[in-house]
Amino acid sequence: MRVVVAHENLDFDALGSMVLAGKLFPGSVLALVGGLEGPLKEIAPLLEDRLDLLPASEIPLDKVSEVVLVDNARPERIGPFRALVGRVPFWVFDHHPRAPGDVPAVGGRVQEVGATVSLLLPLLKERGLALTPLEATLAYAGVWEDTGGFSFPSTTPLDLEAAHHLALMGAEIPRVRTWVRPRLGEEARGVLKELLRTARVVEVEGFRPLLARAKEEGYVPALAPLAHTLLDLHEADGVLLVLRLGRETLFIARSKARLDVARWLAQVGGGGHPRAAFARVRGVGSALQRLLASLPRFLEPEPTLKEVMTSPVETLSPTTVEEALSRLEERGYGAMPVVVPLEGEGVRVLGLARRRDLRKAKRLGLADHPVEGFLARAVVLPPDTPLSQAEAWLKEGAGRVLVGERAGEGWRLLGIFTRTDLYRRRPAPRPALGERVLEALPEGTRQVVLALKEAFPQGVYLVGGAVRDALLARAGPDLDLVLEPGVRVAEVARFLVERFGGSYALHYAFGTGRVRLPFGLSVDLAESREEVYPYPGALPQVRPAPIAKDLERRDYTVNAMALSLATLELLDPYGGLRDLEARLLRPLHPLAFVEDPSRIVRGARLAARLAFRFAEEALRILPPALLPEVLRTASKSRLRDELLLTLEEETFLEALALLEELGALGPLYGLSLPDKTPFARLRLPEDAPERARVEARLLLLLFSQEDPLARAQALALPKRLQEDLALLLRAQRGEEVPKEPLDKEPLRSVFLALFPEREAWLKERRRVLRGRDLLELGLAPGPKVGEVLRKVAEARARGEVRTFEEELALARKLVGDGTLPSPQ
């Protein structure tokens, strides 16, 4: 059983994220830990009939095989599911900053954006999954609430894109505000009045937080929005609410900039976002004193004019209004300082010549007059002036301040600061590619990589899909590592198991190994090697080689990147990063498909999963790989394995459609594109293993072909699957089929997907031979009755008798021909 969970006291982002995760991981159970937060309680009756939330207390932990955690990465906030951390795989999708002690995830996406919904929605778009208007409205409410109506500093372009897509899906935007920001109740209005009465603004190193206190007997819902109300009413940079509610005290903190309130409140057991955090505290006086005393340590340095000014600054010498205006229009400036050089160093600033003032003077016939008579006041500030102080001077300096240092009687001008500079958003420095890969890895995977980086100074590389997916801000439960000569697979495997637990298996003949860690991560290890193909389609001959040769043997450029764990340098010899950004699948060399036609299938699988497309080079080199003489020598087992791997994907139909479009599905497998309808009807039990899901899809795929049994034999499928397929074909022809094989999965689900009209027949209890039937045949009561029933049951289990009539005929034979011994 797969469970989707968020945290106690669900808010809109958590609940909306759970709904989206349920779409991404079909068949999952949505688990409710604790209750619903504030406004969600009021609209719960609207949602409960549409959203199947199951209380966590009703879910047996021993049946949970996987957990999808959204809007949270903290194990202490997931109720009973905390006991599963480290025992089953966790996928984590969260927009909170990473912190020590987070759940060791094997997949998901953790990124600091406004809302977790914004991380999940692009994955739904890639898969072509739709939402109902109610689901879209709920998800939109999550984004709107957690971004403060797209006004919080944590809001990113990804949040705006998510809102746009949800609106296209039918989100009822007017309804969202009434959901998220309902009218304050009487208790909340009373708390707001007390907060306003006690509010005071203090100043610490240019940062002006607002402190306010209130007390109320008992719990009052929806108090967090009051922090933003106070910020709107006061000119403050942040707010700290101290709320005494019954026996507990809550700290609610918000910040516009400079202060990471999550790290600040972590001192007293709190957490959250850099701009929004929360804590339950004991010892209010000491906790508050500690926070205020430590505030300077948690403030980001305030920008100074030197960091934000435009430099160098262009100036005008005294001239006429006409000449000054001409210069301003030529340069496209709204104003320029007019200066007079002083003896030695520096200038005397006369004022600012503004274009609008000079145009007015010209209209009044004063174009030939000296510009000095029409200058606005110029303000000159030192370069170390804090930005918060400079903003106030903009009004005094006609929307501009000059930045300069004293030079004798005048100034040495360094730059100019305008309203444009004030609102210009300077992009944060982007981390190096290696750091980006490391940061994008799920927490469990990241801890493994960091441990290997520390233990092995050189020769270990993260490769292939792990690098590709990390650069795409997505990741899964597998990690691929390549070890250069000098680092042994067995050595790395033993280290990982000693450090994290789990088990490993080694394949000395191939120089490979696999480590399974207890929290669900699988680490594939391989010694770096090069491959030589003796003829088209042959299995390759391998020999040890450095990492460069190992990358050379891969299929597509996006899979031929490697991250050195020693230096965090990204190796990209074939332009994989460029193709990744263009979402292109480009083979490494012209014979890539001829050497191994299974690469075509792998590419279709990737293209369907990641919404990529084949590059023009790939389309050009495809036809030779599909020639009969090439496919005649291709590895049938490798092709079959790639087909089965494709059927594991949720986007398998899209991959098959792409293979058909490329003209490859027929030549590679002798298959045609199947009808989608039976696949849409396929319903396997929630606890069905992955193998059953693949086999069910394979049976449906083969059933739709012109000669299903021939295709099954060509793929060398196990005999039991060929027998299952034969039974389905008998049912299609209208022949009578036994019910016993249909009691087993996946055949039962496939049968119902193909013949839904026969569900009632399948559920009927089949009549089997009983003791009274034998008595009616004339057999006397006694041990002989039991002996006949036992032999008939054995024949039933072997499939020798399939109906009640056949069982009765066998019983007559056993009784009439003396097969059974006489009773003693």
C-alpha positions in Angstrom: 0.0 0.0 0.0 1.3 3.5 -0.9 0.3 6.3 1.4 0.2 10.1 0.7 0.6 12.2 3.9 1.4 15.8 4.7 1.4 17.0 8.3 -0.9 17.6 11.2 -3.4 20.5 10.9 -3.6 20.5 7.1 -3.7 23.8 5.3 -4.8 24.4 1.7 -1.3 23.8 0.2 -0.9 20.5 2.1 -4.3 19.2 1.1 -4.0 20.4 -2.5 -0.6 18.8 -2.7 -2.0 15.5 -1.4 -4.6 15.5 -4.1 -2.0 16.2 -6.8 0.3 13.5 -5.4 -2.6 11.1 -5.5 -2.9 11.8 -9.2 0.8 11.2 -9.8 0.8 8.0 -7.7 -2.5 6.4 -8.6 -3.9 3.9 -6.2 -2.5 5.8 -3.2 -4.3 6.2 0.1 -4.6 9.8 1.3 -3.9 9.7 5.0 -5.1 12.4 7.4 -2.8 13.1 10.3 -4.4 15.3 13.0 -7.1 17.7 11.8 -7.7 20.4 9.3 -6.5 24.0 9.8 -8.6 27.1 10.2 -10.8 27.8 7.0 -10.5 24.2 5.8 -12.7 23.1 8.7 -15.5 25.3 7.4 -15.4 23.9 3.9 -14.7 20.2 4.9 -18.3 19.2 4.2 -17.9 20.3 0.6 -14.7 18.3 0.2 -15.3 15.1 2.2 -17.6 13.5 -0.5 -15.0 14.2 -3.2 -11.7 13.6 -1.4 -11.3 10.2 0.2 -9.2 11.0 3.3 -8.5 8.1 5.6 -7.5 8.8 9.3 -3.9 7.7 9.9 -5.1 5.6 12.9 -7.1 3.3 10.5 -4.1 2.5 8.3 -2.1 -0.6 9.3 1.5 0.3 9.2 2.6 -3.2 8.3 0.7 -2.9 5.0 2.4 0.3 4.0 5.2 -0.3 1.4 5.8 3.4 0.3 5.1 6.9 1.6 4.7 10.1 -0.4 5.3 13.0 1.9 4.1 16.5 0.7 4.5 20.0 2.1 6.7 18.7 4.9 10.0 16.8 5.4 10.0 16.5 9.1 9.4 13.1 10.6 8.0 14.5 13.9 5.0 15.9 12.0 3.7 12.7 10.3 2.1 11.0 13.3 2.3 7.2 13.3 4.1 7.1 9.9 7.3 8.3 11.7 7.8 4.6 12.6 8.3 3.9 8.9 11.2 6.3 8.3 14.2 4.4 7.3 12.2 1.2 6.7 10.2 2.0 3.6 10.9 4.3 0.6 9.8 7.9 1.1 9.2 10.4 -1.7 9.3 14.0 -0.5 7.8 17.0 -2.3 8.3 20.1 -0.1 8.9 23.9 -0.5 10.5 24.4 2.9 14.2 24.8 3.2 16.2 21.6 3.9 17.1 21.1 7.5 19.1 18.5 9.5 17.0 15.5 10.4 14.7 15.7 7.4 13.3 12.4 6.2 15.9 10.4 4.1 13.9 10.5 0.8 14.6 8.4 -2.2 12.8 10.7 -4.7 10.6 13.7 -5.1 11.5 17.4 -5.3 12.5 19.9 -2.6 12.8 23.5 -3.7 12.2 26.8 -2.1 9.2 28.2 -3.9 6.0 29.7 -2.7 3.9 26.5 -2.5 4.4 22.8 -2.8 1.5 22.6 -5.3 3.8 24.6 -7.6 6.4 21.7 -7.5 3.9 19.0 -8.2 1.9 20.6 -11.0 4.6 20.6 -13.7 4.9 16.8 -13.2 1.1 16.5 -13.8 1.5 18.6 -17.0 4.3 16.3 -18.2 2.1 13.3 -17.7 -0.9 15.0 -19.3 -3.0 14.4 -16.1 -6.1 16.6 -15.7 -7.9 17.9 -12.6 -11.5 18.4 -11.9 -12.6 22.1 -11.3 -12.9 21.3 -7.6 -9.4 19.8 -7.4 -8.0 22.7 -9.4 -9.7 25.2 -7.1 -8.3 23.5 -4.0 -4.8 23.5 -5.5 -5.1 27.1 -6.5 -6.2 28.0 -3.0 -2.9 26.3 -1.7 -0.8 28.5 -4.0 -2.8 31.6 -3.2 -2.6 31.1 0.6 1.0 30.2 0.8 2.1 33.1 -1.4 -0.2 35.7 0.2 -2.1 36.2 -3.0 1.3 36.2 -4.9 2.6 39.0 -2.8 5.0 37.3 -0.3 8.7 37.5 -1.0 8.8 33.7 -1.4 6.6 33.9 -4.5 8.5 32.6 -7.6 7.7 32.4 -11.4 6.9 28.7 -10.8 4.0 29.7 -8.5 2.6 32.1 -11.1 2.9 29.4 -13.8 1.1 27.0 -11.5 -1.7 29.4 -10.9 -2.1 30.1 -14.6 -2.3 26.3 -15.4 -4.8 25.7 -12.6 -7.0 28.6 -13.9 -7.0 26.9 -17.3 -8.1 23.7 -15.7 -11.2 25.4 -14.3 -10.1 26.7 -10.9 -12.9 29.0 -9.5 -10.7 32.0 -8.6 -13.4 34.1 -7.0 -14.2 31.3 -4.6 -10.6 31.0 -3.4 -10.5 34.3 -1.5 -13.6 33.3 0.5 -12.1 30.0 1.3 -8.6 31.2 2.3 -9.5 34.5 3.9 -12.9 34.1 5.6 -14.2 36.9 7.8 -12.6 37.0 11.2 -14.6 35.5 14.0 -15.4 37.3 17.2 -12.4 35.8 19.0 -10.0 36.6 16.2 -11.2 40.2 16.1 -10.7 40.5 19.8 -7.1 39.1 19.5 -6.5 41.6 16.6 -7.6 44.5 18.8 -5.2 43.5 21.6 -2.4 43.0 19.1 -3.0 46.5 17.7 -3.0 48.0 21.3 0.3 46.3 22.3 2.1 46.7 18.9 5.5 48.5 19.0 8.2 48.8 16.4 11.8 48.5 17.4 14.9 49.0 15.2 17.9 46.7 15.0 20.7 47.5 12.6 18.3 49.2 10.2 15.7 46.4 10.5 12.4 47.4 12.0 10.4 44.5 13.4 6.9 44.9 15.0 6.3 43.1 18.3 2.8 42.5 19.5 1.2 40.4 22.3 -2.3 39.0 22.9 -4.0 36.6 25.3 -7.1 34.5 24.8 -8.6 31.6 26.7 -8.6 28.6 24.4 -7.7 28.0 20.8 -8.6 30.6 18.2 -8.4 29.5 14.5 -6.8 31.4 11.6 -4.5 33.7 13.6 -1.6 33.5 11.2 -3.2 36.0 8.7 -3.2 38.6 11.5 0.6 38.9 11.2 0.1 40.2 7.6 -2.7 42.5 8.7 -0.3 44.1 11.2 2.5 44.4 8.5 0.1 46.1 6.2 -0.9 48.6 8.9 2.6 49.5 10.1 5.8 50.5 8.2 7.7 47.5 9.5 10.1 45.0 8.0 8.8 42.0 10.0 6.5 41.0 12.8 6.6 38.7 15.8 3.3 37.9 17.4 3.3 36.4 20.9 0.0 34.7 21.4 -1.0 33.1 24.8 -3.9 30.8 24.0 -5.0 28.9 27.1 -2.0 27.0 28.4 0.2 27.2 25.3 2.1 30.2 23.8 2.6 30.6 20.1 5.2 32.7 18.3 4.2 33.7 14.7 6.9 35.5 12.7 6.8 37.1 9.3 9.6 39.0 7.4 9.7 41.0 4.3 13.4 40.8 3.8 16.8 40.3 5.5 15.6 38.1 8.4 15.3 34.3 7.9 12.5 33.8 10.5 12.7 30.0 10.2 16.3 30.0 11.4 15.6 32.6 14.0 12.6 30.7 15.6 14.6 27.4 15.3 16.4 28.6 18.5 13.1 28.1 20.4 12.0 24.9 18.6 10.2 26.6 15.7 10.5 26.3 11.9 8.9 27.1 8.6 10.0 29.3 5.7 12.6 32.1 5.6 9.8 34.6 5.5 7.1 32.8 7.6 7.7 30.7 10.7 5.9 29.4 13.8 6.9 28.0 17.2 5.2 26.6 20.3 7.2 27.8 23.3 7.6 27.4 27.0 9.2 30.0 29.2 7.9 32.9 27.1 10.0 35.6 28.8 13.3 33.9 28.3 12.5 32.7 24.8 11.5 36.3 23.7 14.6 37.7 25.3 16.8 35.2 23.5 15.2 36.0 20.2 15.6 39.7 20.5 19.2 39.4 21.7 20.1 37.2 18.8 18.3 39.2 16.1 21.5 40.9 14.8 23.1 37.5 14.2 20.3 36.4 11.9 20.0 39.5 9.8 21.4 39.5 6.4 23.7 42.5 5.9 21.8 45.4 4.6 22.7 46.5 1.1 24.6 49.7 0.8 24.5 52.3 -2.0 27.9 51.0 -3.3 26.3 47.6 -4.0 23.2 48.9 -5.8 24.2 52.1 -7.5 24.7 52.6 -11.3 28.3 53.4 -12.1 30.0 55.4 -13.5 27.8 58.5 -13.4 27.7 60.8 -16.4 27.7 64.5 -15.8 27.0 67.8 -17.6 29.1 71.0 -17.5 27.4 74.4 -17.2 25.7 75.1 -20.6 22.5 76.3 -22.1 19.1 74.8 -21.6 19.0 73.7 -25.3 22.4 71.9 -25.1 21.6 70.2 -21.8 18.2 69.0 -23.1 19.8 67.7 -26.3 22.3 65.7 -24.3 19.7 64.2 -22.0 17.5 63.1 -25.0 20.5 61.7 -26.8 21.5 59.6 -23.8 17.9 58.7 -22.9 18.3 59.9 -19.3 15.6 61.6 -17.2 18.2 63.7 -15.4 22.0 64.3 -15.1 24.0 66.1 -12.5 25.6 69.5 -13.5 29.1 69.8 -12.0 32.0 72.2 -12.1 35.6 70.8 -11.8 37.6 72.0 -8.8 41.3 72.5 -8.7 43.1 69.3 -7.9 40.5 66.5 -7.4 36.8 66.5 -7.2 33.8 68.5 -8.5 31.3 70.9 -7.1 27.8 69.7 -7.7 25.5 72.5 -8.8 22.3 70.4 -9.1 20.3 68.0 -11.3 19.2 69.0 -14.8 15.9 67.2 -15.3 14.5 66.6 -18.8 11.0 67.6 -17.8 12.1 70.9 -16.3 14.3 71.8 -19.3 11.4 71.0 -21.8 9.2 73.3 -19.9 11.8 76.0 -19.9 12.2 75.6 -23.7 8.4 75.9 -24.2 8.6 79.2 -22.3 11.2 80.5 -24.7 14.2 80.1 -22.4 16.2 77.6 -24.5 19.3 79.9 -24.7 19.4 80.6 -20.9 22.1 79.0 -18.7 20.9 75.6 -17.4 22.0 76.6 -13.8 18.9 78.6 -13.4 16.7 75.5 -13.7 18.4 72.8 -11.6 16.7 70.6 -9.0 18.4 69.9 -5.7 21.2 67.2 -5.8 21.7 64.9 -2.8 25.1 63.3 -2.4 25.5 60.4 0.0 28.5 58.3 1.0 28.8 54.8 -0.7 28.4 53.0 2.7 24.9 54.5 3.3 22.4 51.7 4.0 19.8 51.3 1.4 17.0 51.8 3.9 18.3 55.3 4.6 18.9 56.1 0.9 15.3 55.3 0.0 14.1 58.2 2.2 16.5 60.6 0.4 15.0 59.8 -3.1 12.1 62.2 -2.4 14.5 64.9 -1.4 16.7 64.4 -4.5 14.1 64.4 -7.2 14.0 60.6 -7.4 17.8 60.3 -7.5 20.8 60.5 -5.2 24.4 60.8 -6.2 27.0 58.5 -4.5 30.3 60.1 -3.8 33.3 60.5 -1.5 34.5 63.8 -0.1 37.4 65.3 -2.1 38.6 68.6 -0.6 35.8 71.1 -0.9 33.9 69.0 -3.3 33.0 65.4 -4.2 34.4 62.5 -6.2 31.3 61.0 -7.8 31.2 57.2 -7.8 27.7 56.5 -9.1 24.0 57.4 -9.1 21.0 55.7 -7.4 17.6 56.1 -8.9 14.1 54.7 -8.4 14.9 52.3 -11.2 17.8 50.9 -9.2 15.4 50.6 -6.2 13.0 48.3 -8.0 15.5 46.5 -10.2 15.7 42.9 -9.0 19.3 41.7 -9.0 19.5 38.0 -9.7 21.0 35.9 -6.9 24.3 34.3 -8.0 23.5 30.9 -9.5 25.3 28.0 -7.9 27.8 26.0 -9.9 26.4 23.1 -11.9 27.8 20.5 -9.5 26.3 22.3 -6.5 23.0 22.4 -8.4 23.0 18.7 -8.9 23.9 18.0 -5.2 21.2 20.4 -4.0 18.5 18.8 -6.2 19.1 15.3 -4.9 16.6 13.9 -2.4 17.8 14.1 1.1 18.6 10.4 1.5 20.5 10.3 -1.8 22.3 13.5 -0.9 23.5 12.1 2.4 24.8 9.0 0.6 26.7 11.1 -2.0 28.2 13.3 0.7 29.4 10.3 2.7 31.0 8.9 -0.5 32.6 12.2 -1.2 34.2 12.2 2.2 35.3 8.6 2.2 36.7 8.3 -1.4 38.9 11.3 -2.3 38.8 10.5 -6.0 37.5 8.1 -8.7 33.8 8.0 -7.8 31.3 9.6 -10.2 27.5 10.1 -10.2 26.4 9.3 -13.8 23.6 9.0 -16.3 20.0 9.3 -15.2 20.8 10.5 -11.7 22.6 13.6 -13.0 20.1 14.2 -15.8 17.1 14.0 -13.4 18.8 16.2 -10.8 19.4 18.9 -13.4 15.7 18.6 -14.2 14.8 19.1 -10.5 13.4 15.6 -10.3 14.8 12.3 -8.9 13.9 8.7 -8.2 14.9 5.8 -5.9 18.0 4.7 -7.9 21.5 6.1 -7.9 24.1 5.2 -10.5 27.8 5.4 -9.6 30.8 4.7 -11.8 34.2 3.9 -10.2 37.4 4.5 -12.1 40.2 2.0 -11.9 41.7 2.0 -8.4 38.3 2.1 -6.7 36.7 -1.4 -6.3 33.0 -2.1 -6.3 33.2 -4.4 -3.3 35.0 -1.7 -1.3 32.3 0.9 -2.0 29.5 -1.5 -1.3 30.8 -2.5 2.0 31.3 1.1 3.0 27.7 2.0 2.2 26.3 -0.9 4.1 28.5 -0.3 7.2 27.5 3.4 7.1 23.8 3.2 6.4 22.8 -0.5 6.8 21.1 -2.7 4.2 22.6 -5.3 2.0 24.6 -5.7 -1.3 25.2 -8.1 -4.1 28.3 -8.2 -6.3 28.8 -9.5 -9.8 32.5 -9.9 -10.1 32.4 -11.2 -13.7 30.8 -7.9 -14.8 32.5 -5.5 -12.3 29.2 -4.4 -11.0 27.2 -4.5 -7.8 23.9 -3.3 -6.2 23.4 -1.9 -2.7 20.0 -1.8 -1.2 19.8 0.7 1.7 17.1 0.3 4.4 15.3 3.5 3.5 14.5 2.3 0.0 17.4 3.7 -2.1 19.1 1.3 -4.6 22.7 2.2 -5.5 24.1 0.6 -8.7 27.9 0.4 -8.8 29.9 -0.3 -11.9 33.6 -0.1 -12.7 34.2 2.4 -15.6 34.7 0.6 -18.9 34.5 0.9 -22.6 32.5 -1.3 -25.0 33.2 -2.7 -28.4 30.4 -4.2 -30.5 31.8 -7.0 -32.8 28.7 -6.8 -35.1 25.4 -4.9 -35.3 23.1 -5.7 -32.4 25.6 -7.9 -30.6 26.2 -7.8 -26.9 29.2 -5.6 -26.3 32.7 -6.7 -25.3 33.9 -4.7 -22.3 37.3 -3.7 -20.8 38.3 -1.3 -18.0 38.7 2.4 -19.0 38.7 5.9 -17.5 35.5 7.8 -17.0 35.8 9.6 -20.4 35.6 6.3 -22.2 32.7 5.1 -20.0 30.7 8.2 -21.0 31.5 7.6 -24.6 29.6 4.3 -24.6 26.3 5.7 -23.5 23.2 6.2 -25.6 22.1 9.9 -25.5 24.0 13.1 -24.7 21.7 13.8 -21.7 22.8 10.5 -20.2 26.5 11.1 -20.9 27.1 13.5 -18.1 28.9 12.7 -14.8 29.5 14.5 -11.5 32.9 14.0 -9.9 32.2 13.5 -6.2 35.7 14.6 -5.4 35.5 18.1 -7.0 31.8 18.5 -7.8 32.9 19.2 -11.4 30.2 18.3 -14.0 31.7 16.4 -16.9 29.7 17.1 -20.1 31.8 16.1 -23.1 28.9 15.8 -25.6 26.8 18.9 -24.8 24.2 17.0 -22.7 23.4 20.1 -20.7 22.5 22.1 -23.8 20.3 19.2 -25.1 18.7 18.9 -21.6 17.7 22.6 -21.7 16.2 22.1 -25.2 14.6 18.8 -24.1 16.2 16.9 -26.9 17.4 13.2 -27.2 20.5 13.2 -29.3 22.5 10.0 -29.9 26.2 10.2 -29.1 27.3 8.9 -32.6 25.8 7.9 -35.9 26.0 4.1 -35.3 24.3 4.2 -31.8 21.1 2.6 -32.9 22.7 0.1 -35.3 25.0 -1.1 -32.5 22.1 -1.5 -30.1 18.5 -1.1 -31.4 17.2 -1.3 -27.9 18.4 2.3 -27.4 15.5 3.3 -29.6 13.1 1.9 -27.0 15.0 3.5 -24.2 14.7 6.8 -26.0 11.0 6.5 -26.5 10.5 5.7 -22.8 12.5 8.7 -21.8 10.8 11.0 -24.3 7.4 9.9 -22.9 8.4 10.3 -19.3 10.2 13.6 -19.5 8.3 15.2 -22.4 11.4 15.2 -24.6 11.7 14.8 -28.4 14.2 13.1 -30.6 16.8 15.3 -32.3 17.0 15.5 -36.1 20.2 13.4 -36.0 18.3 10.6 -34.2 15.6 10.5 -36.8 18.2 10.4 -39.6 20.1 7.4 -38.2 17.0 5.5 -37.2 16.1 3.7 -40.5 19.3 1.7 -40.8 18.8 0.3 -37.3 15.4 -1.2 -38.3 16.8 -3.1 -41.3 16.1 -6.9 -41.1 19.7 -7.8 -41.4 20.5 -5.6 -38.4 17.6 -6.8 -36.3 18.4 -10.4 -37.1 21.5 -10.2 -35.0 20.1 -7.9 -32.3 19.8 -9.2 -28.7 16.2 -10.5 -28.3 16.6 -10.6 -24.6 17.7 -7.0 -24.4 14.9 -5.8 -26.6 12.4 -7.8 -24.5 13.8 -6.3 -21.3 13.5 -2.8 -22.6 9.8 -3.5 -23.5 9.1 -4.7 -20.0 10.8 -1.7 -18.5 8.7 0.5 -20.7 5.5 -1.2 -19.4 6.6 -0.3 -15.9 6.1 3.4 -16.7 2.9 5.3 -16.2 3.5 6.8 -19.6 3.9 3.4 -21.4 1.1 4.1 -23.9 2.7 7.4 -24.9 6.1 5.5 -25.4 4.4 2.9 -27.5 2.7 5.6 -29.6 6.0 7.2 -30.2 7.6 4.0 -31.3 4.7 3.5 -33.7 5.2 7.1 -35.0 8.9 6.4 -35.5 8.0 3.2 -37.5 9.9 1.1 -34.9 7.2 -0.8 -33.0 6.6 -3.2 -35.9 10.2 -3.9 -36.9 11.4 -4.3 -33.3 8.5 -6.4 -31.9 6.1 -7.2 -34.6 3.5 -5.2 -32.7 0.9 -2.6 -33.6 -0.4 0.2 -31.4 -3.1 -1.2 -29.0 -6.6 0.1 -28.2 -6.4 2.3 -25.1 -9.8 1.3 -23.8 -8.9 -1.9 -21.9 -5.9 -0.2 -20.3 -8.2 2.5 -19.0 -10.4 -0.2 -17.5 -7.6 -2.1 -15.9 -8.0 -2.1 -12.1 -5.4 -4.1 -10.1 -5.7 -4.5 -6.3 -3.8 -1.8 -4.4 -1.3 -4.3 -2.9 -0.6 -5.9 -6.3 3.2 -6.0 -6.9 4.9 -4.1 -9.7 5.4 -7.4 -11.6 1.7 -8.0 -11.7 1.1 -4.6 -13.2 3.7 -5.1 -15.9 2.3 -8.6 -16.8 -1.3 -7.2 -16.9 -0.2 -4.5 -19.4 1.8 -7.1 -21.4 -1.3 -9.4 -21.7 -3.5 -6.5 -22.8 -0.9 -5.4 -25.3 -0.5 -8.9 -26.8 -4.2 -9.6 -26.8 -4.8 -6.8 -29.3 -2.3 -8.1 -31.8 -3.0 -10.1 -35.0 -1.4 -13.3 -33.7 -1.1 -12.9 -29.9 0.4 -16.3 -29.2 3.0 -16.0 -31.9 4.1 -12.6 -30.5 4.3 -14.2 -27.0 6.5 -17.0 -28.2 8.7 -14.5 -30.1 9.2 -12.6 -26.8 10.0 -15.9 -25.1 7.5 -15.3 -22.4 7.1 -17.7 -19.5 4.7 -20.6 -20.2 2.2 -19.5 -17.6 1.7 -16.1 -19.3 1.3 -17.9 -22.7 -1.4 -20.0 -21.0 -3.1 -17.0 -19.6 -3.1 -15.4 -23.0 -4.6 -18.5 -24.6 -7.4 -18.5 -22.0 -8.3 -14.9 -22.8 -8.4 -15.7 -26.5 -10.8 -18.6 -25.8 -13.0 -16.2 -23.9 -12.9 -13.8 -26.9 -14.1 -16.6 -29.2 -17.0 -17.3 -26.9 -15.7 -20.6 -25.6 -16.4 -21.7 -22.1 -13.4 -21.0 -19.8 -12.8 -22.3 -16.2 -13.1 -19.8 -13.3 -10.2 -21.2 -11.3 -7.3 -19.5 -13.2 -9.3 -16.3 -13.1 -9.2 -16.2 -9.3 -5.5 -15.2 -9.6 -4.0 -11.8 -10.4 -3.2 -10.3 -12.8 -5.3 -12.5 -15.1 -8.5 -11.7 -13.2 -8.1 -7.9 -13.6 -7.1 -8.3 -17.3 -10.2 -10.5 -17.9 -12.5 -7.8 -16.4 -10.7 -5.1 -18.4 -11.4 -7.0 -21.6 -14.8 -8.4 -20.8 -16.5 -6.1 -18.2 -19.9 -7.5 -19.1 -18.8 -10.8 -17.6 -18.1 -9.5 -14.1 -21.3 -10.9 -12.6 -20.5 -14.3 -14.0 -17.0 -14.2 -12.6 -18.2 -13.4 -9.2 -20.7 -16.3 -9.1 -19.6 -19.0 -6.8 -18.8 -22.1 -8.9 -20.5 -25.2 -7.7 -18.1 -27.9 -6.7 -18.7 -31.6 -5.9 -20.0 -32.2 -2.3 -20.7 -35.3 -0.2 -24.5 -35.2 -0.8 -23.8 -35.5 -4.6 -21.9 -38.7 -3.9 -24.8 -40.1 -1.8 -27.2 -39.4 -4.6 -24.9 -41.5 -6.8 -25.6 -44.4 -4.5 -22.4 -44.3 -2.5 -22.9 -45.4 1.1 -21.9 -43.0 3.9 -18.4 -43.6 5.1 -14.6 -43.0 4.5 -15.1 -43.7 0.8 -17.0 -40.4 0.4 -14.1 -38.4 1.7 -11.6 -40.3 -0.5 -13.6 -39.5 -3.7 -13.9 -35.8 -2.7 -10.1 -35.7 -2.1 -9.3 -37.2 -5.5 -11.7 -34.8 -7.3 -10.2 -31.8 -5.5 -6.7 -32.8 -6.6 -7.9 -33.1 -10.2 -9.6 -29.7 -9.9 -6.3 -28.2 -8.6 -4.4 -29.7 -11.6 -7.0 -28.3 -14.0 -8.2 -31.7 -15.2 -11.8 -30.9 -14.3 -13.1 -27.4 -14.8 -16.9 -27.6 -14.3 -19.3 -29.3 -11.9 -20.4 -31.7 -14.6 -16.8 -32.8 -15.2 -16.3 -33.3 -11.5 -19.5 -35.4 -11.3 -18.4 -37.6 -14.3 -15.0 -38.2 -12.6 -16.7 -39.2 -9.4 -18.9 -41.7 -11.2 -15.8 -43.2 -12.8 -14.0 -43.4 -9.4 -17.0 -45.0 -7.8 -18.1 -47.3 -10.7 -14.8 -48.7 -11.9 -13.4 -49.7 -8.5 -10.5 -47.3 -8.6 -11.0 -46.6 -4.9 -10.1 -49.2 -2.4 -12.9 -50.8 -0.4 -13.4 -49.5 3.1 -11.6 -51.6 5.7 
